[in-house]
Amino acid sequence: MMKATIEFDDALYRRLKVEAARRGRTVRDLVAEGVRHVLDSPPSTADASTTALWQPAWFGSLRTYAAAVDDHAMSAVKRSVARGRGAEPAR
């Protein structure tokens, strides 16, 4: 068995500890499970040689639409929503 030191930001580590306790498991178990999940999952359909485009977490189920967008500024989002409603907002 190998040992590794992994640094987490404080908020993420607190969430991890809470989830481990909720499941009655150790942090080590959850981290190992997560690593196994990533390694056992099929590769994404995106070209592995390119870096994935950053998308805000709040896109959620709209992620497929977000993949085609390159401007995630709030002003661009508002314009897009307004276009969907048939009106262009004032800038």
PDB file of N, CA, C and O in Angstrom:
ATOM      1  N   MET A   1       0.856  -1.175   0.000  1.00  0.00           N
ATOM      2  CA  MET A   1       0.000   0.000   0.000  1.00  0.00           C
ATOM      3  C   MET A   1       0.899   1.233   0.000  1.00  0.00           C
ATOM      4  O   MET A   1       1.915   1.273   0.694  1.00  0.00           O
ATOM      5  N   MET A   2       0.511   2.244  -0.790  1.00  0.00           N
ATOM      6  CA  MET A   2       1.261   3.497  -0.881  1.00  0.00           C
ATOM      7  C   MET A   2       0.556   4.570  -0.066  1.00  0.00           C
ATOM      8  O   MET A   2      -0.665   4.539   0.087  1.00  0.00           O
ATOM      9  N   LYS A   3       1.317   5.507   0.450  1.00  0.00           N
ATOM     10  CA  LYS A   3       0.758   6.669   1.141  1.00  0.00           C
ATOM     11  C   LYS A   3       0.973   7.884   0.269  1.00  0.00           C
ATOM     12  O   LYS A   3       1.975   7.983  -0.440  1.00  0.00           O
ATOM     13  N   ALA A   4       0.022   8.815   0.323  1.00  0.00           N
ATOM     14  CA  ALA A   4       0.137  10.050  -0.439  1.00  0.00           C
ATOM     15  C   ALA A   4      -0.396  11.195   0.405  1.00  0.00           C
ATOM     16  O   ALA A   4      -1.305  11.016   1.216  1.00  0.00           O
ATOM     17  N   THR A   5       0.166  12.345   0.208  1.00  0.00           N
ATOM     18  CA  THR A   5      -0.331  13.547   0.867  1.00  0.00           C
ATOM     19  C   THR A   5      -1.092  14.345  -0.177  1.00  0.00           C
ATOM     20  O   THR A   5      -0.562  14.665  -1.241  1.00  0.00           O
ATOM     21  N   ILE A   6      -2.333  14.661   0.137  1.00  0.00           N
ATOM     22  CA  ILE A   6      -3.180  15.414  -0.780  1.00  0.00           C
ATOM     23  C   ILE A   6      -3.650  16.665  -0.052  1.00  0.00           C
ATOM     24  O   ILE A   6      -4.139  16.587   1.076  1.00  0.00           O
ATOM     25  N   GLU A   7      -3.503  17.806  -0.691  1.00  0.00           N
ATOM     26  CA  GLU A   7      -3.960  19.051  -0.086  1.00  0.00           C
ATOM     27  C   GLU A   7      -5.332  19.418  -0.645  1.00  0.00           C
ATOM     28  O   GLU A   7      -5.531  19.455  -1.859  1.00  0.00           O
ATOM     29  N   PHE A   8      -6.271  19.687   0.255  1.00  0.00           N
ATOM     30  CA  PHE A   8      -7.616  20.130  -0.090  1.00  0.00           C
ATOM     31  C   PHE A   8      -7.815  21.518   0.491  1.00  0.00           C
ATOM     32  O   PHE A   8      -7.239  21.841   1.531  1.00  0.00           O
ATOM     33  N   ASP A   9      -8.618  22.341  -0.162  1.00  0.00           N
ATOM     34  CA  ASP A   9      -8.950  23.600   0.499  1.00  0.00           C
ATOM     35  C   ASP A   9      -9.862  23.254   1.678  1.00  0.00           C
ATOM     36  O   ASP A   9     -10.521  22.214   1.684  1.00  0.00           O
ATOM     37  N   ASP A  10      -9.888  24.137   2.666  1.00  0.00           N
ATOM     38  CA  ASP A  10     -10.588  23.846   3.917  1.00  0.00           C
ATOM     39  C   ASP A  10     -12.053  23.490   3.729  1.00  0.00           C
ATOM     40  O   ASP A  10     -12.546  22.538   4.334  1.00  0.00           O
ATOM     41  N   ALA A  11     -12.748  24.248   2.892  1.00  0.00           N
ATOM     42  CA  ALA A  11     -14.188  24.008   2.694  1.00  0.00           C
ATOM     43  C   ALA A  11     -14.435  22.639   2.064  1.00  0.00           C
ATOM     44  O   ALA A  11     -15.350  21.926   2.475  1.00  0.00           O
ATOM     45  N   LEU A  12     -13.634  22.271   1.081  1.00  0.00           N
ATOM     46  CA  LEU A  12     -13.799  20.972   0.429  1.00  0.00           C
ATOM     47  C   LEU A  12     -13.520  19.840   1.410  1.00  0.00           C
ATOM     48  O   LEU A  12     -14.242  18.843   1.430  1.00  0.00           O
ATOM     49  N   TYR A  13     -12.480  19.989   2.219  1.00  0.00           N
ATOM     50  CA  TYR A  13     -12.152  18.939   3.185  1.00  0.00           C
ATOM     51  C   TYR A  13     -13.263  18.777   4.225  1.00  0.00           C
ATOM     52  O   TYR A  13     -13.597  17.656   4.608  1.00  0.00           O
ATOM     53  N   ARG A  14     -13.836  19.898   4.682  1.00  0.00           N
ATOM     54  CA  ARG A  14     -14.952  19.807   5.642  1.00  0.00           C
ATOM     55  C   ARG A  14     -16.115  19.051   5.013  1.00  0.00           C
ATOM     56  O   ARG A  14     -16.731  18.205   5.662  1.00  0.00           O
ATOM     57  N   ARG A  15     -16.421  19.355   3.742  1.00  0.00           N
ATOM     58  CA  ARG A  15     -17.511  18.636   3.061  1.00  0.00           C
ATOM     59  C   ARG A  15     -17.200  17.146   2.967  1.00  0.00           C
ATOM     60  O   ARG A  15     -18.078  16.306   3.166  1.00  0.00           O
ATOM     61  N   LEU A  16     -15.949  16.826   2.663  1.00  0.00           N
ATOM     62  CA  LEU A  16     -15.526  15.435   2.552  1.00  0.00           C
ATOM     63  C   LEU A  16     -15.679  14.709   3.886  1.00  0.00           C
ATOM     64  O   LEU A  16     -16.170  13.581   3.931  1.00  0.00           O
ATOM     65  N   LYS A  17     -15.258  15.358   4.971  1.00  0.00           N
ATOM     66  CA  LYS A  17     -15.381  14.738   6.298  1.00  0.00           C
ATOM     67  C   LYS A  17     -16.842  14.517   6.677  1.00  0.00           C
ATOM     68  O   LYS A  17     -17.194  13.471   7.224  1.00  0.00           O
ATOM     69  N   VAL A  18     -17.688  15.498   6.386  1.00  0.00           N
ATOM     70  CA  VAL A  18     -19.117  15.365   6.698  1.00  0.00           C
ATOM     71  C   VAL A  18     -19.715  14.206   5.903  1.00  0.00           C
ATOM     72  O   VAL A  18     -20.461  13.394   6.451  1.00  0.00           O
ATOM     73  N   GLU A  19     -19.390  14.129   4.620  1.00  0.00           N
ATOM     74  CA  GLU A  19     -19.942  13.051   3.785  1.00  0.00           C
ATOM     75  C   GLU A  19     -19.432  11.687   4.247  1.00  0.00           C
ATOM     76  O   GLU A  19     -20.194  10.720   4.266  1.00  0.00           O
ATOM     77  N   ALA A  20     -18.174  11.599   4.613  1.00  0.00           N
ATOM     78  CA  ALA A  20     -17.631  10.326   5.115  1.00  0.00           C
ATOM     79  C   ALA A  20     -18.367   9.905   6.381  1.00  0.00           C
ATOM     80  O   ALA A  20     -18.734   8.739   6.529  1.00  0.00           O
ATOM     81  N   ALA A  21     -18.580  10.843   7.287  1.00  0.00           N
ATOM     82  CA  ALA A  21     -19.298  10.524   8.524  1.00  0.00           C
ATOM     83  C   ALA A  21     -20.731  10.122   8.226  1.00  0.00           C
ATOM     84  O   ALA A  21     -21.256   9.184   8.825  1.00  0.00           O
ATOM     85  N   ARG A  22     -21.361  10.829   7.304  1.00  0.00           N
ATOM     86  CA  ARG A  22     -22.744  10.521   6.947  1.00  0.00           C
ATOM     87  C   ARG A  22     -22.870   9.092   6.417  1.00  0.00           C
ATOM     88  O   ARG A  22     -23.857   8.402   6.672  1.00  0.00           O
ATOM     89  N   ARG A  23     -21.858   8.670   5.682  1.00  0.00           N
ATOM     90  CA  ARG A  23     -21.876   7.317   5.099  1.00  0.00           C
ATOM     91  C   ARG A  23     -21.274   6.265   6.031  1.00  0.00           C
ATOM     92  O   ARG A  23     -21.287   5.076   5.714  1.00  0.00           O
ATOM     93  N   GLY A  24     -20.746   6.699   7.182  1.00  0.00           N
ATOM     94  CA  GLY A  24     -20.117   5.749   8.099  1.00  0.00           C
ATOM     95  C   GLY A  24     -18.819   5.197   7.544  1.00  0.00           C
ATOM     96  O   GLY A  24     -18.481   4.038   7.784  1.00  0.00           O
ATOM     97  N   ARG A  25     -18.089   6.019   6.803  1.00  0.00           N
ATOM     98  CA  ARG A  25     -16.849   5.595   6.158  1.00  0.00           C
ATOM     99  C   ARG A  25     -15.744   6.569   6.542  1.00  0.00           C
ATOM    100  O   ARG A  25     -16.001   7.597   7.169  1.00  0.00           O
ATOM    101  N   THR A  26     -14.525   6.244   6.166  1.00  0.00           N
ATOM    102  CA  THR A  26     -13.407   7.143   6.442  1.00  0.00           C
ATOM    103  C   THR A  26     -13.161   8.042   5.232  1.00  0.00           C
ATOM    104  O   THR A  26     -13.569   7.736   4.112  1.00  0.00           O
ATOM    105  N   VAL A  27     -12.481   9.161   5.494  1.00  0.00           N
ATOM    106  CA  VAL A  27     -12.092  10.052   4.403  1.00  0.00           C
ATOM    107  C   VAL A  27     -11.226   9.271   3.411  1.00  0.00           C
ATOM    108  O   VAL A  27     -11.393   9.405   2.199  1.00  0.00           O
ATOM    109  N   ARG A  28     -10.315   8.469   3.919  1.00  0.00           N
ATOM    110  CA  ARG A  28      -9.445   7.660   3.048  1.00  0.00           C
ATOM    111  C   ARG A  28     -10.274   6.776   2.117  1.00  0.00           C
ATOM    112  O   ARG A  28      -9.972   6.673   0.928  1.00  0.00           O
ATOM    113  N   ASP A  29     -11.326   6.134   2.656  1.00  0.00           N
ATOM    114  CA  ASP A  29     -12.184   5.275   1.830  1.00  0.00           C
ATOM    115  C   ASP A  29     -12.851   6.065   0.703  1.00  0.00           C
ATOM    116  O   ASP A  29     -12.882   5.624  -0.446  1.00  0.00           O
ATOM    117  N   LEU A  30     -13.387   7.247   1.053  1.00  0.00           N
ATOM    118  CA  LEU A  30     -14.080   8.044   0.031  1.00  0.00           C
ATOM    119  C   LEU A  30     -13.124   8.544  -1.045  1.00  0.00           C
ATOM    120  O   LEU A  30     -13.465   8.537  -2.227  1.00  0.00           O
ATOM    121  N   VAL A  31     -11.941   8.975  -0.648  1.00  0.00           N
ATOM    122  CA  VAL A  31     -10.962   9.444  -1.639  1.00  0.00           C
ATOM    123  C   VAL A  31     -10.570   8.293  -2.562  1.00  0.00           C
ATOM    124  O   VAL A  31     -10.520   8.466  -3.780  1.00  0.00           O
ATOM    125  N   ALA A  32     -10.293   7.124  -1.994  1.00  0.00           N
ATOM    126  CA  ALA A  32      -9.929   5.963  -2.814  1.00  0.00           C
ATOM    127  C   ALA A  32     -11.071   5.592  -3.757  1.00  0.00           C
ATOM    128  O   ALA A  32     -10.839   5.263  -4.920  1.00  0.00           O
ATOM    129  N   GLU A  33     -12.306   5.646  -3.254  1.00  0.00           N
ATOM    130  CA  GLU A  33     -13.467   5.337  -4.097  1.00  0.00           C
ATOM    131  C   GLU A  33     -13.572   6.336  -5.253  1.00  0.00           C
ATOM    132  O   GLU A  33     -13.850   5.955  -6.390  1.00  0.00           O
ATOM    133  N   GLY A  34     -13.347   7.612  -4.948  1.00  0.00           N
ATOM    134  CA  GLY A  34     -13.408   8.633  -5.990  1.00  0.00           C
ATOM    135  C   GLY A  34     -12.342   8.441  -7.050  1.00  0.00           C
ATOM    136  O   GLY A  34     -12.612   8.584  -8.242  1.00  0.00           O
ATOM    137  N   VAL A  35     -11.132   8.118  -6.619  1.00  0.00           N
ATOM    138  CA  VAL A  35     -10.048   7.879  -7.576  1.00  0.00           C
ATOM    139  C   VAL A  35     -10.373   6.666  -8.442  1.00  0.00           C
ATOM    140  O   VAL A  35     -10.178   6.702  -9.657  1.00  0.00           O
ATOM    141  N   ARG A  36     -10.868   5.591  -7.824  1.00  0.00           N
ATOM    142  CA  ARG A  36     -11.254   4.405  -8.600  1.00  0.00           C
ATOM    143  C   ARG A  36     -12.325   4.755  -9.625  1.00  0.00           C
ATOM    144  O   ARG A  36     -12.269   4.310 -10.772  1.00  0.00           O
ATOM    145  N   HIS A  37     -13.301   5.556  -9.204  1.00  0.00           N
ATOM    146  CA  HIS A  37     -14.388   5.948 -10.106  1.00  0.00           C
ATOM    147  C   HIS A  37     -13.830   6.681 -11.327  1.00  0.00           C
ATOM    148  O   HIS A  37     -14.214   6.386 -12.459  1.00  0.00           O
ATOM    149  N   VAL A  38     -12.935   7.623 -11.103  1.00  0.00           N
ATOM    150  CA  VAL A  38     -12.352   8.381 -12.218  1.00  0.00           C
ATOM    151  C   VAL A  38     -11.548   7.462 -13.128  1.00  0.00           C
ATOM    152  O   VAL A  38     -11.667   7.540 -14.351  1.00  0.00           O
ATOM    153  N   LEU A  39     -10.734   6.595 -12.543  1.00  0.00           N
ATOM    154  CA  LEU A  39      -9.881   5.728 -13.347  1.00  0.00           C
ATOM    155  C   LEU A  39     -10.660   4.638 -14.079  1.00  0.00           C
ATOM    156  O   LEU A  39     -10.252   4.208 -15.158  1.00  0.00           O
ATOM    157  N   ASP A  40     -11.771   4.187 -13.508  1.00  0.00           N
ATOM    158  CA  ASP A  40     -12.564   3.124 -14.132  1.00  0.00           C
ATOM    159  C   ASP A  40     -13.604   3.637 -15.113  1.00  0.00           C
ATOM    160  O   ASP A  40     -14.193   2.853 -15.858  1.00  0.00           O
ATOM    161  N   SER A  41     -13.838   4.944 -15.124  1.00  0.00           N
ATOM    162  CA  SER A  41     -14.825   5.520 -16.043  1.00  0.00           C
ATOM    163  C   SER A  41     -14.249   5.572 -17.443  1.00  0.00           C
ATOM    164  O   SER A  41     -13.046   5.763 -17.620  1.00  0.00           O
ATOM    165  N   PRO A  42     -15.110   5.402 -18.442  1.00  0.00           N
ATOM    166  CA  PRO A  42     -14.607   5.504 -19.813  1.00  0.00           C
ATOM    167  C   PRO A  42     -14.104   6.925 -20.077  1.00  0.00           C
ATOM    168  O   PRO A  42     -14.620   7.883 -19.502  1.00  0.00           O
ATOM    169  N   PRO A  43     -13.115   7.058 -20.930  1.00  0.00           N
ATOM    170  CA  PRO A  43     -12.619   8.399 -21.235  1.00  0.00           C
ATOM    171  C   PRO A  43     -13.719   9.252 -21.844  1.00  0.00           C
ATOM    172  O   PRO A  43     -14.634   8.743 -22.491  1.00  0.00           O
ATOM    173  N   SER A  44     -13.616  10.553 -21.629  1.00  0.00           N
ATOM    174  CA  SER A  44     -14.631  11.449 -22.178  1.00  0.00           C
ATOM    175  C   SER A  44     -14.507  11.474 -23.688  1.00  0.00           C
ATOM    176  O   SER A  44     -13.484  11.078 -24.245  1.00  0.00           O
ATOM    177  N   THR A  45     -15.547  11.938 -24.341  1.00  0.00           N
ATOM    178  CA  THR A  45     -15.545  12.005 -25.799  1.00  0.00           C
ATOM    179  C   THR A  45     -14.711  13.175 -26.301  1.00  0.00           C
ATOM    180  O   THR A  45     -14.385  13.247 -27.485  1.00  0.00           O
ATOM    181  N   ALA A  46     -14.367  14.091 -25.399  1.00  0.00           N
ATOM    182  CA  ALA A  46     -13.532  15.230 -25.791  1.00  0.00           C
ATOM    183  C   ALA A  46     -12.116  14.749 -26.079  1.00  0.00           C
ATOM    184  O   ALA A  46     -11.666  13.746 -25.524  1.00  0.00           O
ATOM    185  N   ASP A  47     -11.436  15.455 -26.929  1.00  0.00           N
ATOM    186  CA  ASP A  47     -10.054  15.142 -27.257  1.00  0.00           C
ATOM    187  C   ASP A  47      -9.204  15.283 -26.005  1.00  0.00           C
ATOM    188  O   ASP A  47      -9.152  16.364 -25.417  1.00  0.00           O
ATOM    189  N   ALA A  48      -8.546  14.230 -25.590  1.00  0.00           N
ATOM    190  CA  ALA A  48      -7.770  14.236 -24.363  1.00  0.00           C
ATOM    191  C   ALA A  48      -6.574  15.171 -24.434  1.00  0.00           C
ATOM    192  O   ALA A  48      -6.022  15.547 -23.400  1.00  0.00           O
ATOM    193  N   SER A  49      -6.161  15.555 -25.652  1.00  0.00           N
ATOM    194  CA  SER A  49      -4.993  16.421 -25.771  1.00  0.00           C
ATOM    195  C   SER A  49      -5.323  17.887 -25.539  1.00  0.00           C
ATOM    196  O   SER A  49      -4.421  18.718 -25.424  1.00  0.00           O
ATOM    197  N   THR A  50      -6.617  18.211 -25.470  1.00  0.00           N
ATOM    198  CA  THR A  50      -6.993  19.602 -25.227  1.00  0.00           C
ATOM    199  C   THR A  50      -7.521  19.750 -23.817  1.00  0.00           C
ATOM    200  O   THR A  50      -8.061  18.806 -23.240  1.00  0.00           O
ATOM    201  N   THR A  51      -7.365  20.919 -23.276  1.00  0.00           N
ATOM    202  CA  THR A  51      -7.881  21.211 -21.946  1.00  0.00           C
ATOM    203  C   THR A  51      -9.363  21.497 -22.051  1.00  0.00           C
ATOM    204  O   THR A  51      -9.799  22.229 -22.939  1.00  0.00           O
ATOM    205  N   ALA A  52     -10.141  20.921 -21.144  1.00  0.00           N
ATOM    206  CA  ALA A  52     -11.588  21.155 -21.149  1.00  0.00           C
ATOM    207  C   ALA A  52     -11.866  22.626 -20.883  1.00  0.00           C
ATOM    208  O   ALA A  52     -11.182  23.265 -20.084  1.00  0.00           O
ATOM    209  N   LEU A  53     -12.873  23.153 -21.560  1.00  0.00           N
ATOM    210  CA  LEU A  53     -13.265  24.536 -21.340  1.00  0.00           C
ATOM    211  C   LEU A  53     -13.887  24.682 -19.969  1.00  0.00           C
ATOM    212  O   LEU A  53     -14.678  23.843 -19.537  1.00  0.00           O
ATOM    213  N   TRP A  54     -13.522  25.761 -19.286  1.00  0.00           N
ATOM    214  CA  TRP A  54     -14.097  26.025 -17.980  1.00  0.00           C
ATOM    215  C   TRP A  54     -15.550  26.428 -18.152  1.00  0.00           C
ATOM    216  O   TRP A  54     -15.887  27.207 -19.044  1.00  0.00           O
ATOM    217  N   GLN A  55     -16.407  25.894 -17.294  1.00  0.00           N
ATOM    218  CA  GLN A  55     -17.815  26.269 -17.279  1.00  0.00           C
ATOM    219  C   GLN A  55     -18.225  26.471 -15.834  1.00  0.00           C
ATOM    220  O   GLN A  55     -17.842  25.683 -14.969  1.00  0.00           O
ATOM    221  N   PRO A  56     -18.992  27.506 -15.556  1.00  0.00           N
ATOM    222  CA  PRO A  56     -19.440  27.724 -14.179  1.00  0.00           C
ATOM    223  C   PRO A  56     -20.255  26.538 -13.673  1.00  0.00           C
ATOM    224  O   PRO A  56     -21.008  25.924 -14.428  1.00  0.00           O
ATOM    225  N   ALA A  57     -20.099  26.225 -12.399  1.00  0.00           N
ATOM    226  CA  ALA A  57     -20.810  25.090 -11.812  1.00  0.00           C
ATOM    227  C   ALA A  57     -22.317  25.253 -11.898  1.00  0.00           C
ATOM    228  O   ALA A  57     -23.041  24.259 -11.961  1.00  0.00           O
ATOM    229  N   TRP A  58     -22.809  26.502 -11.902  1.00  0.00           N
ATOM    230  CA  TRP A  58     -24.255  26.703 -11.898  1.00  0.00           C
ATOM    231  C   TRP A  58     -24.914  26.333 -13.208  1.00  0.00           C
ATOM    232  O   TRP A  58     -26.142  26.359 -13.291  1.00  0.00           O
ATOM    233  N   PHE A  59     -24.157  25.989 -14.235  1.00  0.00           N
ATOM    234  CA  PHE A  59     -24.780  25.585 -15.498  1.00  0.00           C
ATOM    235  C   PHE A  59     -25.544  24.276 -15.342  1.00  0.00           C
ATOM    236  O   PHE A  59     -26.547  24.065 -16.024  1.00  0.00           O
ATOM    237  N   GLY A  60     -25.086  23.396 -14.457  1.00  0.00           N
ATOM    238  CA  GLY A  60     -25.802  22.160 -14.161  1.00  0.00           C
ATOM    239  C   GLY A  60     -26.290  21.437 -15.396  1.00  0.00           C
ATOM    240  O   GLY A  60     -25.485  21.039 -16.238  1.00  0.00           O
ATOM    241  N   SER A  61     -27.604  21.257 -15.520  1.00  0.00           N
ATOM    242  CA  SER A  61     -28.172  20.507 -16.634  1.00  0.00           C
ATOM    243  C   SER A  61     -28.034  21.242 -17.963  1.00  0.00           C
ATOM    244  O   SER A  61     -28.270  20.657 -19.020  1.00  0.00           O
ATOM    245  N   LEU A  62     -27.659  22.503 -17.921  1.00  0.00           N
ATOM    246  CA  LEU A  62     -27.478  23.270 -19.156  1.00  0.00           C
ATOM    247  C   LEU A  62     -26.056  23.134 -19.699  1.00  0.00           C
ATOM    248  O   LEU A  62     -25.675  23.843 -20.630  1.00  0.00           O
ATOM    249  N   ARG A  63     -25.280  22.232 -19.122  1.00  0.00           N
ATOM    250  CA  ARG A  63     -23.885  22.058 -19.512  1.00  0.00           C
ATOM    251  C   ARG A  63     -23.718  21.835 -21.012  1.00  0.00           C
ATOM    252  O   ARG A  63     -22.760  22.337 -21.599  1.00  0.00           O
ATOM    253  N   THR A  64     -24.620  21.098 -21.641  1.00  0.00           N
ATOM    254  CA  THR A  64     -24.485  20.854 -23.081  1.00  0.00           C
ATOM    255  C   THR A  64     -24.608  22.148 -23.872  1.00  0.00           C
ATOM    256  O   THR A  64     -23.926  22.328 -24.880  1.00  0.00           O
ATOM    257  N   TYR A  65     -25.472  23.045 -23.422  1.00  0.00           N
ATOM    258  CA  TYR A  65     -25.600  24.338 -24.089  1.00  0.00           C
ATOM    259  C   TYR A  65     -24.375  25.204 -23.803  1.00  0.00           C
ATOM    260  O   TYR A  65     -23.915  25.938 -24.677  1.00  0.00           O
ATOM    261  N   ALA A  66     -23.857  25.123 -22.605  1.00  0.00           N
ATOM    262  CA  ALA A  66     -22.721  25.946 -22.196  1.00  0.00           C
ATOM    263  C   ALA A  66     -21.462  25.596 -22.975  1.00  0.00           C
ATOM    264  O   ALA A  66     -20.591  26.445 -23.163  1.00  0.00           O
ATOM    265  N   ALA A  67     -21.361  24.351 -23.428  1.00  0.00           N
ATOM    266  CA  ALA A  67     -20.167  23.928 -24.150  1.00  0.00           C
ATOM    267  C   ALA A  67     -19.957  24.759 -25.412  1.00  0.00           C
ATOM    268  O   ALA A  67     -18.824  24.925 -25.864  1.00  0.00           O
ATOM    269  N   ALA A  68     -21.033  25.276 -25.978  1.00  0.00           N
ATOM    270  CA  ALA A  68     -20.931  26.054 -27.207  1.00  0.00           C
ATOM    271  C   ALA A  68     -20.722  27.540 -26.945  1.00  0.00           C
ATOM    272  O   ALA A  68     -20.605  28.320 -27.890  1.00  0.00           O
ATOM    273  N   VAL A  69     -20.674  27.941 -25.688  1.00  0.00           N
ATOM    274  CA  VAL A  69     -20.569  29.351 -25.321  1.00  0.00           C
ATOM    275  C   VAL A  69     -19.150  29.645 -24.872  1.00  0.00           C
ATOM    276  O   VAL A  69     -18.553  28.863 -24.133  1.00  0.00           O
ATOM    277  N   ASP A  70     -18.610  30.771 -25.316  1.00  0.00           N
ATOM    278  CA  ASP A  70     -17.259  31.107 -24.884  1.00  0.00           C
ATOM    279  C   ASP A  70     -17.205  32.362 -24.020  1.00  0.00           C
ATOM    280  O   ASP A  70     -16.124  32.765 -23.590  1.00  0.00           O
ATOM    281  N   ASP A  71     -18.358  32.991 -23.757  1.00  0.00           N
ATOM    282  CA  ASP A  71     -18.392  34.176 -22.904  1.00  0.00           C
ATOM    283  C   ASP A  71     -19.375  33.914 -21.773  1.00  0.00           C
ATOM    284  O   ASP A  71     -20.588  33.950 -21.975  1.00  0.00           O
ATOM    285  N   HIS A  72     -18.844  33.649 -20.574  1.00  0.00           N
ATOM    286  CA  HIS A  72     -19.687  33.329 -19.428  1.00  0.00           C
ATOM    287  C   HIS A  72     -19.910  34.518 -18.510  1.00  0.00           C
ATOM    288  O   HIS A  72     -20.363  34.355 -17.377  1.00  0.00           O
ATOM    289  N   ALA A  73     -19.593  35.722 -18.997  1.00  0.00           N
ATOM    290  CA  ALA A  73     -19.836  36.920 -18.194  1.00  0.00           C
ATOM    291  C   ALA A  73     -21.338  37.079 -17.991  1.00  0.00           C
ATOM    292  O   ALA A  73     -22.127  36.722 -18.865  1.00  0.00           O
ATOM    293  N   MET A  74     -21.731  37.616 -16.839  1.00  0.00           N
ATOM    294  CA  MET A  74     -23.145  37.761 -16.524  1.00  0.00           C
ATOM    295  C   MET A  74     -23.867  38.595 -17.581  1.00  0.00           C
ATOM    296  O   MET A  74     -25.021  38.309 -17.902  1.00  0.00           O
ATOM    297  N   SER A  75     -23.215  39.613 -18.124  1.00  0.00           N
ATOM    298  CA  SER A  75     -23.858  40.438 -19.154  1.00  0.00           C
ATOM    299  C   SER A  75     -24.186  39.598 -20.396  1.00  0.00           C
ATOM    300  O   SER A  75     -25.236  39.785 -21.010  1.00  0.00           O
ATOM    301  N   ALA A  76     -23.292  38.679 -20.764  1.00  0.00           N
ATOM    302  CA  ALA A  76     -23.551  37.805 -21.912  1.00  0.00           C
ATOM    303  C   ALA A  76     -24.686  36.838 -21.614  1.00  0.00           C
ATOM    304  O   ALA A  76     -25.503  36.547 -22.488  1.00  0.00           O
ATOM    305  N   VAL A  77     -24.740  36.340 -20.389  1.00  0.00           N
ATOM    306  CA  VAL A  77     -25.818  35.429 -19.996  1.00  0.00           C
ATOM    307  C   VAL A  77     -27.157  36.151 -20.067  1.00  0.00           C
ATOM    308  O   VAL A  77     -28.136  35.598 -20.568  1.00  0.00           O
ATOM    309  N   LYS A  78     -27.205  37.388 -19.564  1.00  0.00           N
ATOM    310  CA  LYS A  78     -28.453  38.162 -19.597  1.00  0.00           C
ATOM    311  C   LYS A  78     -28.894  38.421 -21.026  1.00  0.00           C
ATOM    312  O   LYS A  78     -30.083  38.330 -21.335  1.00  0.00           O
ATOM    313  N   ARG A  79     -27.944  38.744 -21.908  1.00  0.00           N
ATOM    314  CA  ARG A  79     -28.302  38.963 -23.323  1.00  0.00           C
ATOM    315  C   ARG A  79     -28.855  37.681 -23.930  1.00  0.00           C
ATOM    316  O   ARG A  79     -29.821  37.724 -24.692  1.00  0.00           O
ATOM    317  N   SER A  80     -28.264  36.559 -23.606  1.00  0.00           N
ATOM    318  CA  SER A  80     -28.722  35.281 -24.147  1.00  0.00           C
ATOM    319  C   SER A  80     -30.135  34.957 -23.676  1.00  0.00           C
ATOM    320  O   SER A  80     -30.973  34.514 -24.461  1.00  0.00           O
ATOM    321  N   VAL A  81     -30.394  35.182 -22.386  1.00  0.00           N
ATOM    322  CA  VAL A  81     -31.733  34.937 -21.841  1.00  0.00           C
ATOM    323  C   VAL A  81     -32.745  35.854 -22.520  1.00  0.00           C
ATOM    324  O   VAL A  81     -33.840  35.428 -22.886  1.00  0.00           O
ATOM    325  N   ALA A  82     -32.363  37.115 -22.681  1.00  0.00           N
ATOM    326  CA  ALA A  82     -33.270  38.074 -23.314  1.00  0.00           C
ATOM    327  C   ALA A  82     -33.557  37.680 -24.760  1.00  0.00           C
ATOM    328  O   ALA A  82     -34.693  37.811 -25.215  1.00  0.00           O
ATOM    329  N   ARG A  83     -32.556  37.203 -25.487  1.00  0.00           N
ATOM    330  CA  ARG A  83     -32.785  36.750 -26.868  1.00  0.00           C
ATOM    331  C   ARG A  83     -33.796  35.614 -26.886  1.00  0.00           C
ATOM    332  O   ARG A  83     -34.646  35.534 -27.774  1.00  0.00           O
ATOM    333  N   GLY A  84     -33.691  34.725 -25.880  1.00  0.00           N
ATOM    334  CA  GLY A  84     -34.642  33.620 -25.798  1.00  0.00           C
ATOM    335  C   GLY A  84     -36.056  34.087 -25.532  1.00  0.00           C
ATOM    336  O   GLY A  84     -37.014  33.402 -25.889  1.00  0.00           O
ATOM    337  N   ARG A  85     -36.199  35.253 -24.907  1.00  0.00           N
ATOM    338  CA  ARG A  85     -37.510  35.818 -24.622  1.00  0.00           C
ATOM    339  C   ARG A  85     -37.963  36.781 -25.704  1.00  0.00           C
ATOM    340  O   ARG A  85     -39.068  37.320 -25.646  1.00  0.00           O
ATOM    341  N   GLY A  86     -37.099  36.994 -26.694  1.00  0.00           N
ATOM    342  CA  GLY A  86     -37.484  37.845 -27.821  1.00  0.00           C
ATOM    343  C   GLY A  86     -37.153  39.305 -27.661  1.00  0.00           C
ATOM    344  O   GLY A  86     -37.616  40.117 -28.462  1.00  0.00           O
ATOM    345  N   ALA A  87     -36.369  39.682 -26.659  1.00  0.00           N
ATOM    346  CA  ALA A  87     -36.020  41.085 -26.477  1.00  0.00           C
ATOM    347  C   ALA A  87     -34.559  41.217 -26.106  1.00  0.00           C
ATOM    348  O   ALA A  87     -34.044  40.420 -25.323  1.00  0.00           O
ATOM    349  N   GLU A  88     -33.894  42.199 -26.649  1.00  0.00           N
ATOM    350  CA  GLU A  88     -32.492  42.481 -26.330  1.00  0.00           C
ATOM    351  C   GLU A  88     -32.465  43.491 -25.188  1.00  0.00           C
ATOM    352  O   GLU A  88     -33.037  44.573 -25.324  1.00  0.00           O
ATOM    353  N   PRO A  89     -31.801  43.165 -24.035  1.00  0.00           N
ATOM    354  CA  PRO A  89     -31.781  44.105 -22.910  1.00  0.00           C
ATOM    355  C   PRO A  89     -30.877  45.300 -23.197  1.00  0.00           C
ATOM    356  O   PRO A  89     -29.982  45.235 -24.039  1.00  0.00           O
ATOM    357  N   ALA A  90     -31.129  46.375 -22.487  1.00  0.00           N
ATOM    358  CA  ALA A  90     -30.275  47.551 -22.578  1.00  0.00           C
ATOM    359  C   ALA A  90     -28.945  47.223 -21.921  1.00  0.00           C
ATOM    360  O   ALA A  90     -28.891  46.485 -20.937  1.00  0.00           O
ATOM    361  N   ARG A  91     -27.877  47.775 -22.470  1.00  0.00           N
ATOM    362  CA  ARG A  91     -26.549  47.502 -21.919  1.00  0.00           C
ATOM    363  C   ARG A  91     -26.185  48.544 -21.004  1.00  0.00           C
ATOM    364  O   ARG A  91     -25.099  48.507 -20.426  1.00  0.00           O
TER     365      ARG A  91
END
